[in-house]
Amino acid sequence: MKETRQLAKYLAHLGYGSRKEMEAAIRRGRVTGEGDDLRFDGEQLDPPPGMVILMNKPAGFTCSRADQGRLVYELMPPRFLLRTPPLSSVGRLDAETTGLLLFTDDGKLLHRLISPKSEMPKTYEATLARPLEGHEAELFASGTLMLRGEEKPLLPAQLEVTGERTARLTITEGRYHQVRRMFAAAGNHVETLHRAAFGPLTLGDLPEGDWRLLSAEETASLA
């Protein structure tokens, strides 16, 4: 009986249901296997706390749990929102920005990755309203660019021009709408924005709107 209660508590923390519901599920034989091969309704259990998810975020979804409109959490199983500790996005992408977005229920990892001290490189692909003028790379790399309303200059950022109106920008900060504001400060306007990389991680061939679990090795690479 004690083992049943402990297992029910564990399943409840993974978001499968309340403890009472999980005790009933165990009695009905919906939980099978043992050790690392526990299954719920025949499906492998979700990872224990400490999991990290990589998503290819589509446009039109908000990085929130409660805002109006479509939310990124709708792209994952509903039970993920019921996990204890909670699953949170690692920073945010605005609704119209697409690309690589991480989630984790590891609070220490979350705070380390979003801390300004981490200086984790993040690479964005931007399509601009007007042709690049040629001065942008030097401006962004200078370490002196000030965004409107702020008192501290941006850290140096690397710009790679990929076309007349397209570029890849790698930043090591995560200020509010930073990439859009940087191009605005350079006299341009971002029409589309896609995050292609977060530290050593890329999307690979992950389709838009899909997600996958990071391996232990991939998670360790974020340290």
BAKE-471663 format. One record per residue (C-alpha): residue number from 1; x, y, z; residue in three letters. Coordinates in Angstrom, 2 decimals, always signed. Each point is the difference from the previous one (the first is absolute). Example, Ala and Ser with C-alpha at 12.3 -4.5 7.8 and 13.67 -1.06 7.14 Angstrom:
2
1,+12.30,-4.50,+7.80,ALA
2,+1.37,+3.44,-0.66,SER
END
This chain:
223
1,+0.00,+0.00,+0.00,MET
2,+2.84,+2.37,+0.85,LYS
3,+1.64,-0.66,-3.37,GLU
4,-3.30,+0.73,-1.74,THR
5,-0.31,+3.36,+1.78,ARG
6,+3.60,+0.92,-0.85,GLN
7,-0.50,-0.91,-3.65,LEU
8,-3.30,+1.90,-0.12,ALA
9,+1.74,+3.07,+1.44,LYS
10,+2.77,-0.29,-2.60,TYR
11,-2.51,-0.28,-2.86,LEU
12,-1.96,+2.98,+1.35,ALA
13,+3.20,+2.08,+0.01,HIS
14,+0.50,-0.95,-3.66,LEU
15,-3.45,+1.43,-0.76,GLY
16,-1.89,-3.19,-0.80,TYR
17,-2.76,+0.79,+2.49,GLY
18,-0.75,+0.40,+3.70,SER
19,+1.38,-2.45,+2.54,ARG
20,-3.43,-1.59,+0.41,LYS
21,-0.35,-0.39,-3.75,GLU
22,+3.44,-1.54,-0.22,MET
23,-0.67,-2.44,+2.84,GLU
24,-3.11,-1.11,-1.89,ALA
25,+1.99,-0.27,-3.25,ALA
26,+2.59,-2.20,+1.70,ILE
27,-2.71,-2.28,+1.41,ARG
28,-1.54,-0.35,-3.46,ARG
29,+3.33,-1.07,-1.51,GLY
30,+0.55,+3.10,-2.11,ARG
31,+3.53,+0.32,+1.39,VAL
32,+2.29,-2.81,-1.10,THR
33,+3.69,-0.87,-0.01,GLY
34,+2.55,+0.94,+2.62,GLU
35,+3.10,+2.08,+0.54,GLY
36,+0.97,+1.99,-3.09,ASP
37,-2.66,-1.77,-2.07,ASP
38,-3.11,+1.22,+1.78,LEU
39,-2.89,+0.60,-2.39,ARG
40,-3.37,+1.72,+0.24,PHE
41,-2.66,-1.43,-2.30,ASP
42,+2.82,-1.76,-1.85,GLY
43,+1.96,+3.20,-0.65,GLU
44,+3.43,+0.70,+1.50,GLN
45,-0.25,+2.39,+2.94,LEU
46,+1.09,+3.58,-0.50,ASP
47,+3.46,+0.81,+1.38,PRO
48,+0.38,+0.83,+3.69,PRO
49,+0.63,+3.60,+1.13,PRO
50,+3.00,+1.46,-1.76,GLY
51,-1.29,-0.46,-3.54,MET
52,+0.77,+2.52,-2.74,VAL
53,-2.14,+0.41,-3.13,ILE
54,+1.01,+1.61,-3.28,LEU
55,-2.84,+1.40,-2.13,MET
56,-0.12,+1.48,-3.47,ASN
57,-2.44,+2.79,+0.83,LYS
58,-2.39,+1.13,-2.73,PRO
59,-1.18,+3.58,-0.45,ALA
60,-3.14,+1.06,+1.81,GLY
61,+0.68,-1.79,+3.29,PHE
62,+0.71,+1.82,+3.26,THR
63,+2.55,-1.20,+2.58,CYS
64,-2.44,+0.13,+2.88,SER
65,-2.21,-2.20,+2.14,ARG
66,-2.95,+2.35,+0.23,ALA
67,-0.02,+2.69,-2.70,ASP
68,-2.76,+0.31,-2.56,GLN
69,+0.35,-1.74,-3.36,GLY
70,+2.08,-3.03,-0.89,ARG
71,+2.62,-1.08,+2.52,LEU
72,+3.16,-2.04,-0.61,VAL
73,-1.09,-2.49,+2.67,TYR
74,-2.89,-1.05,-2.24,GLU
75,+2.59,-1.63,-2.26,LEU
76,+0.96,-2.47,+2.76,MET
77,-1.99,-2.62,+1.95,PRO
78,-2.36,+1.71,+2.51,PRO
79,+1.54,-1.96,+2.88,ARG
80,+3.27,+1.91,-0.47,PHE
81,-1.71,+3.07,+1.49,LEU
82,-0.90,-2.01,+3.10,LEU
83,+3.52,-1.15,+0.85,ARG
84,+1.59,+0.73,+3.39,THR
85,+2.38,+1.80,-0.11,PRO
86,-1.59,+2.02,-2.84,PRO
87,+1.23,+0.05,-3.58,LEU
88,+1.08,+3.47,-1.13,SER
89,+1.38,+1.50,-3.20,SER
90,+3.65,+1.04,+0.08,VAL
91,-0.55,+3.66,-0.76,GLY
92,-2.57,+1.01,-2.58,ARG
93,-0.48,+0.52,-3.69,LEU
94,-2.64,+2.55,-0.94,ASP
95,-3.11,-1.29,-1.72,ALA
96,+1.21,+0.64,-3.54,GLU
97,+3.57,-1.29,+0.51,THR
98,+0.52,-3.62,-1.03,THR
99,+2.65,-2.58,+0.73,GLY
100,+1.90,-1.62,+2.83,LEU
101,-1.63,+0.21,+3.41,LEU
102,+1.02,-1.99,+3.07,LEU
103,-2.10,-1.11,+2.97,PHE
104,+1.09,-1.58,+3.27,THR
105,-1.26,-0.89,+3.46,ASP
106,+3.53,+0.30,+1.41,ASP
107,-0.06,+3.29,+1.87,GLY
108,+3.75,+0.27,+0.41,LYS
109,+0.60,-0.59,-3.70,LEU
110,-2.74,+2.47,-0.93,LEU
111,+1.47,+2.78,+2.12,HIS
112,+3.50,-0.70,-1.23,ARG
113,-1.03,+0.18,-3.65,LEU
114,-2.02,+3.20,+0.31,ILE
115,+2.50,+1.75,+2.27,SER
116,+1.77,+2.95,-1.67,PRO
117,+3.23,-1.48,+1.37,LYS
118,-0.34,-3.10,-2.19,SER
119,+0.59,+1.94,-3.25,GLU
120,-1.44,-2.98,-1.88,MET
121,+0.28,+0.66,-3.76,PRO
122,-3.29,+0.02,-1.89,LYS
123,-0.14,+0.28,-3.79,THR
124,-2.89,+1.58,-1.89,TYR
125,-0.81,+0.19,-3.70,GLU
126,-1.66,+3.29,-0.93,ALA
127,-1.77,+1.24,-3.11,THR
128,+0.00,+3.79,-0.13,LEU
129,-2.29,+2.59,-1.52,ALA
130,+2.84,+1.88,-1.69,ARG
131,+3.42,-0.95,-1.42,PRO
132,+2.90,-0.08,+2.43,LEU
133,+2.19,+3.09,-0.28,GLU
134,+3.36,-1.56,+0.94,GLY
135,+0.59,+1.67,+3.35,HIS
136,-2.06,-2.40,+2.08,GLU
137,+2.66,-2.64,+0.72,ALA
138,+2.41,+2.58,+1.41,GLU
139,-2.76,+1.65,+2.03,LEU
140,-1.18,-3.27,+1.53,PHE
141,+3.56,-1.17,+0.75,ALA
142,+1.02,+3.28,+1.63,SER
143,-1.30,-0.69,+3.49,GLY
144,-1.21,+3.61,+0.13,THR
145,-3.48,-0.29,-1.52,LEU
146,-2.66,+1.35,+2.35,MET
147,-3.61,-1.03,-0.38,LEU
148,-2.67,+2.62,+0.52,ARG
149,-1.06,+0.25,+3.62,GLY
150,+3.03,-1.87,+1.37,GLU
151,+3.07,+1.22,+1.83,GLU
152,+2.41,-2.85,-0.69,LYS
153,+1.51,-0.69,-3.44,PRO
154,-0.45,-3.37,-1.67,LEU
155,+2.75,-2.57,+0.08,LEU
156,+1.73,-0.49,-3.36,PRO
157,-2.07,-2.05,-2.46,ALA
158,+1.01,-1.69,-3.25,GLN
159,-1.83,+0.75,-3.24,LEU
160,+0.32,-2.16,-3.13,GLU
161,-1.58,+1.50,-3.11,VAL
162,-1.69,-2.74,-2.03,THR
163,-1.82,+2.10,-2.58,GLY
164,-1.07,+3.51,-0.90,GLU
165,-2.71,-0.06,+2.66,ARG
166,+0.94,-3.09,+2.04,THR
167,+2.53,-0.60,+2.77,ALA
168,+0.99,-2.32,+2.84,ARG
169,+0.56,+1.69,+3.34,LEU
170,+1.59,-1.69,+3.03,THR
171,-0.55,+1.67,+3.36,ILE
172,+1.02,-1.00,+3.52,THR
173,-2.74,+1.84,+1.89,GLU
174,-3.76,-0.33,+0.15,GLY
175,-1.43,+3.47,+0.36,ARG
176,-3.61,+0.75,-0.85,TYR
177,-0.51,-0.25,-3.79,HIS
178,+3.75,+0.49,-0.29,GLN
179,+0.58,-1.01,-3.63,VAL
180,-2.94,+2.02,-1.30,ARG
181,+1.15,+3.04,+2.01,ARG
182,+3.60,-0.36,-1.21,MET
183,-1.04,+0.18,-3.64,PHE
184,-2.36,+2.88,+0.81,ALA
185,+2.97,+1.84,+1.54,ALA
186,+1.86,-0.60,-3.28,ALA
187,-2.86,+1.61,-1.94,GLY
188,-1.73,-3.15,-1.21,ASN
189,-3.00,-2.16,+0.86,HIS
190,-0.18,-3.78,+0.54,VAL
191,-2.73,-1.62,-2.06,GLU
192,+0.63,-3.63,+0.98,THR
193,+2.18,-1.44,+2.74,LEU
194,+1.06,-3.60,+0.61,HIS
195,+2.22,-1.35,+2.77,ARG
196,+2.30,-2.57,-1.60,ALA
197,+2.27,-0.90,+2.91,ALA
198,+0.21,+0.15,+3.78,PHE
199,+3.55,-0.61,+1.18,GLY
200,+1.13,-3.26,-1.64,PRO
201,-3.56,-1.07,-0.85,LEU
202,-1.67,+0.32,-3.40,THR
203,-3.38,-1.13,-1.33,LEU
204,+1.40,-2.54,-2.45,GLY
205,-2.91,-1.48,-1.96,ASP
206,-2.60,+0.51,+2.73,LEU
207,-3.23,+1.12,-1.73,PRO
208,-1.63,+3.28,+0.97,GLU
209,-2.40,-0.50,+2.89,GLY
210,+1.69,-3.20,+1.19,ASP
211,+2.13,-0.62,+3.08,TRP
212,+2.43,-2.60,+1.29,ARG
213,+1.75,-0.89,+3.23,LEU
214,+3.66,+0.92,+0.34,LEU
215,+2.41,-2.82,+0.71,SER
216,+2.12,+0.05,+3.15,ALA
217,+3.00,+0.93,-2.16,GLU
218,-1.84,+2.92,-1.61,GLU
219,-1.15,+1.27,+3.38,THR
220,+3.55,-0.25,+1.36,ALA
221,+1.22,+2.07,-2.96,SER
222,-1.99,+2.96,+1.34,LEU
223,+2.07,+0.15,+3.19,ALA
END
